[in-house]
Amino acid sequence: MPTVYITTPPEAAETLVETLLEERLAACVNRLPTKSTYRWEGEIHRDEEALLLAKTTAEAYPDLVDRVREIHPHDVPCIERFDEDHVLEPFAEWRDTSVR
């Protein structure tokens, strides 16, 4: 089952988190403050961002990506999928029942 790593401007984080949870595309989303340094259009940028870790299912993952792309303020949002090799079974069961 995947955990999805998403970065976003802090002011957009709450909308993303609430949307993913309300639409049952994620069972849980952890939000952490972070500073991102990256190259964009030939320049180096340094921005305060929110790092989101969304717990979802393989079946819901494509819909989660589509929804994030629809509402994310960046033209090219950072969305990365990490598949778990091991997860506590009760947590996996809870996650699976929490996501549509």
Backbone as CSV, one residue per row, in Angstrom:
resi,resn,N_x,N_y,N_z,CA_x,CA_y,CA_z,C_x,C_y,C_z
1,MET,0.836,-1.179,0.000,0.000,0.000,0.000,0.881,1.242,0.000
2,PRO,0.475,2.248,-0.713,1.353,3.407,-0.872,1.183,4.493,0.186
3,THR,2.302,5.154,0.422,2.321,6.440,1.096,2.726,7.434,0.018
4,VAL,2.006,8.540,-0.063,2.254,9.518,-1.113,2.884,10.761,-0.494
5,TYR,4.035,11.132,-1.022,4.823,12.282,-0.575,4.449,13.450,-1.475
6,ILE,3.945,14.523,-0.865,3.498,15.697,-1.617,4.083,16.933,-0.941
7,THR,4.623,17.858,-1.719,5.005,19.143,-1.144,4.095,20.218,-1.716
8,THR,3.848,21.248,-0.901,2.928,22.310,-1.295,3.249,23.581,-0.521
9,PRO,2.887,24.734,-1.055,3.019,25.943,-0.250,2.170,25.789,1.029
10,PRO,2.655,26.298,2.155,1.926,26.124,3.416,0.472,26.577,3.350
11,GLU,0.204,27.663,2.620,-1.162,28.188,2.577,-2.124,27.281,1.806
12,ALA,-1.605,26.328,1.035,-2.457,25.394,0.285,-2.605,24.051,0.993
13,ALA,-1.825,23.821,2.027,-1.788,22.507,2.673,-3.134,22.110,3.262
14,GLU,-3.777,23.002,3.981,-5.037,22.647,4.649,-6.097,22.217,3.643
15,THR,-6.214,22.925,2.538,-7.190,22.566,1.513,-6.884,21.191,0.935
16,LEU,-5.623,20.926,0.643,-5.240,19.614,0.118,-5.566,18.506,1.108
17,VAL,-5.168,18.686,2.358,-5.398,17.670,3.379,-6.893,17.413,3.549
18,GLU,-7.664,18.464,3.739,-9.105,18.306,3.958,-9.787,17.651,2.762
19,THR,-9.390,18.017,1.559,-9.986,17.430,0.360,-9.692,15.936,0.279
20,LEU,-8.447,15.556,0.501,-8.088,14.144,0.423,-8.833,13.311,1.462
21,LEU,-9.019,13.887,2.649,-9.735,13.153,3.696,-11.241,13.141,3.444
22,GLU,-11.817,14.284,3.103,-13.262,14.349,2.865,-13.686,13.464,1.709
23,GLU,-12.861,13.372,0.677,-13.188,12.562,-0.492,-12.724,11.115,-0.344
24,ARG,-12.211,10.788,0.827,-11.761,9.441,1.183,-10.705,8.898,0.225
25,LEU,-9.843,9.803,-0.235,-8.708,9.405,-1.065,-7.496,9.060,-0.212
26,ALA,-7.527,9.459,1.046,-6.475,9.138,2.014,-7.131,8.857,3.349
27,ALA,-6.522,7.963,4.112,-7.016,7.652,5.451,-6.438,8.612,6.479
28,CYS,-5.247,9.108,6.200,-4.521,9.967,7.129,-3.514,10.757,6.314
29,VAL,-3.274,11.997,6.711,-2.238,12.805,6.068,-1.420,13.476,7.167
30,ASN,-0.123,13.200,7.189,0.783,13.884,8.103,1.303,15.123,7.405
31,ARG,1.385,16.212,8.162,1.871,17.478,7.599,3.063,17.960,8.425
32,LEU,4.147,18.254,7.719,5.368,18.717,8.370,5.856,19.978,7.678
33,PRO,6.331,20.954,8.433,6.935,22.124,7.790,8.305,21.741,7.238
34,THR,8.653,22.295,6.103,9.949,21.992,5.502,10.412,23.173,4.666
35,LYS,11.685,23.210,4.376,12.237,24.212,3.470,12.769,23.467,2.261
36,SER,12.278,23.831,1.087,12.695,23.176,-0.150,13.622,24.093,-0.937
37,THR,14.685,23.512,-1.454,15.603,24.217,-2.339,15.622,23.430,-3.634
38,TYR,15.317,24.110,-4.736,15.178,23.408,-6.004,15.465,24.339,-7.181
39,ARG,15.737,23.730,-8.312,15.967,24.487,-9.534,14.659,24.514,-10.311
40,TRP,14.242,25.708,-10.740,13.036,25.871,-11.549,13.275,26.969,-12.564
41,GLU,13.088,26.642,-13.811,13.258,27.587,-14.918,14.611,28.293,-14.866
42,GLY,15.668,27.488,-14.604,17.032,27.990,-14.639,17.501,28.718,-13.396
43,GLU,16.659,28.832,-12.385,17.042,29.534,-11.157,16.876,28.623,-9.953
44,ILE,17.663,28.883,-8.920,17.524,28.149,-7.671,16.545,28.902,-6.783
45,HIS,15.565,28.168,-6.270,14.541,28.731,-5.391,14.677,28.105,-4.011
46,ARG,14.342,28.889,-3.002,14.321,28.427,-1.616,12.980,28.849,-1.034
47,ASP,12.126,27.855,-0.745,10.768,28.153,-0.292,10.405,27.368,0.955
48,GLU,9.634,28.018,1.820,8.995,27.311,2.918,7.842,26.525,2.311
49,GLU,7.726,25.254,2.668,6.652,24.424,2.151,6.105,23.533,3.252
50,ALA,5.015,22.870,2.941,4.486,21.821,3.797,4.736,20.502,3.093
51,LEU,5.216,19.531,3.833,5.420,18.188,3.315,4.249,17.358,3.806
52,LEU,3.525,16.748,2.885,2.375,15.921,3.220,2.709,14.463,2.946
53,LEU,2.367,13.593,3.879,2.509,12.149,3.708,1.110,11.560,3.804
54,ALA,0.549,11.190,2.662,-0.822,10.696,2.593,-0.826,9.170,2.556
55,LYS,-1.558,8.565,3.472,-1.696,7.109,3.490,-2.927,6.755,2.671
56,THR,-2.739,5.930,1.647,-3.836,5.592,0.743,-3.729,4.127,0.346
57,THR,-4.543,3.718,-0.606,-4.493,2.364,-1.139,-4.028,2.417,-2.589
58,ALA,-3.598,1.283,-3.100,-3.177,1.225,-4.503,-4.338,1.572,-5.429
59,GLU,-5.548,1.161,-5.057,-6.720,1.432,-5.887,-7.068,2.910,-5.925
60,ALA,-6.900,3.617,-4.811,-7.258,5.033,-4.732,-6.143,5.953,-5.217
61,TYR,-4.937,5.420,-5.358,-3.792,6.249,-5.715,-4.005,7.075,-6.996
62,PRO,-4.467,6.497,-8.098,-4.641,7.323,-9.310,-5.617,8.484,-9.102
63,ASP,-6.698,8.250,-8.366,-7.665,9.320,-8.099,-7.061,10.388,-7.192
64,LEU,-6.244,9.965,-6.221,-5.570,10.918,-5.338,-4.654,11.816,-6.163
65,VAL,-3.873,11.224,-7.052,-2.967,12.017,-7.891,-3.759,12.994,-8.751
66,ASP,-4.823,12.529,-9.378,-5.642,13.415,-10.213,-6.195,14.582,-9.403
67,ARG,-6.664,14.298,-8.198,-7.259,15.358,-7.364,-6.211,16.359,-6.904
68,VAL,-5.044,15.875,-6.495,-3.972,16.784,-6.083,-3.589,17.683,-7.258
69,ARG,-3.457,17.105,-8.440,-3.093,17.906,-9.611,-4.153,18.963,-9.932
70,GLU,-5.412,18.657,-9.670,-6.493,19.614,-9.923,-6.431,20.827,-9.005
71,ILE,-6.102,20.608,-7.735,-6.215,21.698,-6.763,-4.878,22.258,-6.282
72,HIS,-3.766,21.614,-6.648,-2.446,22.089,-6.217,-2.127,23.393,-6.940
73,PRO,-1.534,24.381,-6.249,-1.251,25.665,-6.886,-0.080,25.654,-7.873
74,HIS,0.751,24.630,-7.861,1.896,24.575,-8.776,1.527,23.876,-10.081
75,ASP,2.135,24.299,-11.164,1.933,23.643,-12.455,2.495,22.224,-12.459
76,VAL,3.588,22.024,-11.733,4.246,20.716,-11.657,4.415,20.357,-10.176
77,PRO,3.369,19.819,-9.550,3.489,19.496,-8.128,4.370,18.269,-7.893
78,CYS,5.028,18.259,-6.747,5.805,17.094,-6.330,4.830,16.068,-5.752
79,ILE,4.695,14.938,-6.440,3.871,13.822,-5.970,4.701,12.563,-6.191
80,GLU,5.090,11.917,-5.102,5.915,10.715,-5.198,5.271,9.592,-4.402
81,ARG,5.301,8.399,-4.961,4.688,7.238,-4.320,5.766,6.346,-3.729
82,PHE,5.547,5.953,-2.474,6.416,4.996,-1.801,5.562,3.804,-1.405
83,ASP,5.924,2.630,-1.888,5.192,1.423,-1.534,5.840,0.770,-0.326
84,GLU,5.001,0.324,0.590,5.481,-0.272,1.839,5.772,-1.750,1.647
85,ASP,6.865,-2.187,2.223,7.148,-3.617,2.250,6.510,-4.255,3.472
86,HIS,6.497,-3.506,4.548,5.957,-4.024,5.802,5.155,-2.924,6.474
87,VAL,3.997,-3.280,6.963,3.172,-2.333,7.709,2.415,-3.126,8.767
88,LEU,2.212,-2.528,9.907,1.470,-3.174,10.980,0.071,-3.527,10.473
89,GLU,-0.316,-4.773,10.578,-1.571,-5.260,9.993,-2.809,-4.484,10.482
90,PRO,-2.943,-4.200,11.781,-4.118,-3.423,12.195,-4.165,-2.033,11.552
91,PHE,-2.993,-1.411,11.360,-2.959,-0.116,10.687,-3.394,-0.262,9.235
92,ALA,-2.894,-1.288,8.554,-3.262,-1.517,7.156,-4.766,-1.745,7.021
93,GLU,-5.339,-2.492,7.935,-6.789,-2.738,7.896,-7.571,-1.445,8.101
94,TRP,-7.143,-0.633,9.070,-7.815,0.650,9.307,-7.725,1.542,8.077
95,ARG,-6.524,1.643,7.498,-6.340,2.463,6.314,-7.242,1.991,5.183
96,ASP,-7.274,0.699,4.955,-8.069,0.160,3.853,-9.571,0.431,4.016
97,THR,-10.040,0.428,5.264,-11.470,0.698,5.478,-11.771,2.197,5.476
98,SER,-10.755,3.023,5.636,-10.950,4.472,5.667,-10.900,5.114,4.292
99,VAL,-10.335,4.409,3.324,-10.218,4.930,1.958,-11.275,4.251,1.110
100,ARG,-11.907,5.022,0.243,-12.995,4.446,-0.579,-12.502,3.418,-1.541
